[in-house]
């Protein structure tokens, strides 16, 4: 089969479109013909060797396609079903093998494009808001990197879960329109001016109840300056590079919490937790209450160019790779 392999840690020039053996499946796995896969920031970190691993490897975390074979102990899936899946060994390929408990049937009304764009951003956003932050109706949410795939999805889900107000921040003012289109009530730039002071102004000095932070560093530190008593800051990424520093004195008296979450760790250690998430998220996608913005698409053979586009910080929404084009 055709696949993308990273042959050396470093830039996208080390990604090759090549022939590799099709994967085999175990008794609890399914064999899937991939239609579309997506580019996630974690794929880029893996390419640079920041997630460990051995070379060569196929990048990619999620894919949408059709089941062509099932293992002897698979009970919930069957040949011919349309599915999304989180494979063990990369998704930038014509075929993947995935565990049954990390493969989810999708309704016929859901296109493969939307399906491929949704797994990471929608599952992650729902877990962050509903299960980790425990969002309550009427609460105010601050979402950093609000124009990206997770950001635009989290804005919509926050509203669907009852948030009273959603404030987004973006790294470039040119991206503000994307977050507003997704449903944010206000959009600020975290690179220009004091966003924490602006957030406090927008909330009449009360601050926000929930912060979703994938940036870290100074953004995390400043977020505490606009986090309300009993507020929850959920940290789920380090796209800004440096780590942020949090003082214990900022927490106990104010009853505020700082929480961490990784969808990758959850897929690895507690995959059963995602079955309920799929049951909540997929209906939102099927009936159009939740939409995934697709910012760009590339043929699988041009995955290196897709990575360059994401790394340029010009991308908005999800970037897809068409496997069958």
C-alpha positions, -999 to +999 in steps of 0.1 A: +000+000+000+010+036-003+018+055+029+038+084+042+069+076+062+091+098+083+126+086+076+145+110+098+135+133+127+134+169+115+116+190+088+089+179+064+116+171+038+121+138+057+086+127+048+084+103+019+054+089-001+063+052-005+052+016-007+049-003+026+034-036+036-003-036+046-008-040+083-021-073+098-048-074+124-051-092+157-082-109+171-095-077+187-087-054+157-103-043+125-087-036+091-098-003+075-096+011+040-088+047+047-107+075+028-094+106+046-071+114+075-063+146+092-032+166+102-028+173+139-001+193+157+010+162+175+020+147+141+044+176+137+059+171+171+063+134+164+081+142+131+106+163+151+112+134+175+095+152+205+073+122+212+100+095+211+095+065+188+116+047+163+123+054+126+109+050+101+073+055+111+039+065+096+025+096+112-011+104+119-036+099+148-070+094+133-088+084+101-121+077+085-128+048+062-146+015+057-141-018+076-128-045+052-119-072+077-126-079+114-107-100+139-121-132+153-130-116+187-146-084+173-182-082+182-194-046+178-182-039+142-187-056+109-173-055+073-187-027+053-193-003+082-182+033+079-160+042+108-136+066+124-106+051+142-074+059+162-049+034+148-017+023+167+008+028+139-002+059+120-030+070+097-012+085+067-018+054+047-042+036+024-050+010+051-048+009+089-053-016+117-072-003+148-084-018+181-122-024+182-124-002+213-108+027+194-130+023+164-164+040+162-192+035+136-204+067+120-239+074+107-245+074+069-253+111+071-218+120+082-194+126+053-159+111+054-144+146+053-163+156+085-156+123+100-119+125+094-118+160+107-136+153+139-120+126+161-092+145+178-108+179+179-143+168+189-135+140+214-108+162+230-131+193+232-159+173+248-137+157+274-121+190+283-154+208+288-178+181+300-156+157+320-125+176+331-137+212+335-173+200+345-188+230+327-221+241+343-249+260+325-244+297+323-207+297+330-181+317+311-154+300+291-121+313+279-106+293+250-070+300+238-060+294+202-096+298+194-092+298+156-077+263+153-094+230+149-098+224+187-106+260+193-134+263+168-149+230+179-146+238+217-164+271+211-194+253+196-194+225+222-192+250+250-224+267+237-241+233+232-232+223+268-248+255+281-220+281+284-234+316+290-204+334+273-174+322+253-143+344+249-116+333+225-081+344+221-060+342+189-023+347+181-031+369+151-059+394+148-065+382+113-078+350+127-104+366+149-132+362+123-128+324+124-134+323+161-164+347+158-178+326+130-176+295+153-197+313+178-174+331+202-190+361+218-157+380+220-122+374+205-090+389+218-053+386+208-031+370+234+000+385+217-011+421+218-020+439+251-031+424+284-057+398+275-064+390+312-073+426+319-096+427+288-113+394+299-119+409+334-135+440+317-157+417+296-169+398+327-174+429+349-144+420+370-156+385+378-133+365+355-141+333+337-151+300+352-132+278+327-100+283+307-089+258+280-052+263+275-031+245+249-003+272+248+014+272+282+041+296+292+030+332+299-005+325+285-011+300+314+003+324+340-018+353+327-049+331+325-048+328+363-052+366+365-087+363+350-098+330+365-128+334+388-130+318+423-139+281+419-127+284+383-109+255+365-079+260+342-075+229+320-040+226+304-038+202+275-008+213+253+024+232+251+023+248+216+039+279+229+070+261+239+081+271+275+062+258+305+042+281+327+048+285+364+018+282+388+020+291+425+001+271+451-009+303+468-030+311+437-052+281+443-063+271+478-079+303+491-097+310+458-108+273+454-095+273+419-082+242+401-055+236+375-062+203+356-042+184+330-055+162+302-041+143+273-062+125+247-032+105+237-027+092+273-064+084+275-064+065+243-034+045+256-044+039+292-082+043+295-096+039+259-130+028+273-136+064+284-140+074+248-170+052+240-193+075+259-177+105+243-185+092+208-221+086+218-224+123+227-204+139+200-214+119+168-251+129+171-241+166+173-221+161+141-248+140+123-276+166+128-254+196+121-254+212+156-216+208+155-196+215+124-159+211+118-143+238+098-120+224+071-093+249+063-073+231+037-069+197+020-040+180+003-036+146-015-018+120+007+013+123-015+015+160-005+015+154+032+048+173+036+033+204+021+003+200+045+028+200+074+045+231+061+011+248+059+002+239+095+037+249+108+033+283+090+007+292+116-015+304+087-039+275+088-073+277+104-096+248+111-086+213+102-062+202+075-072+170+057-053+145+036-072+128+008-061+092+006-082+082-024-077+113-046 
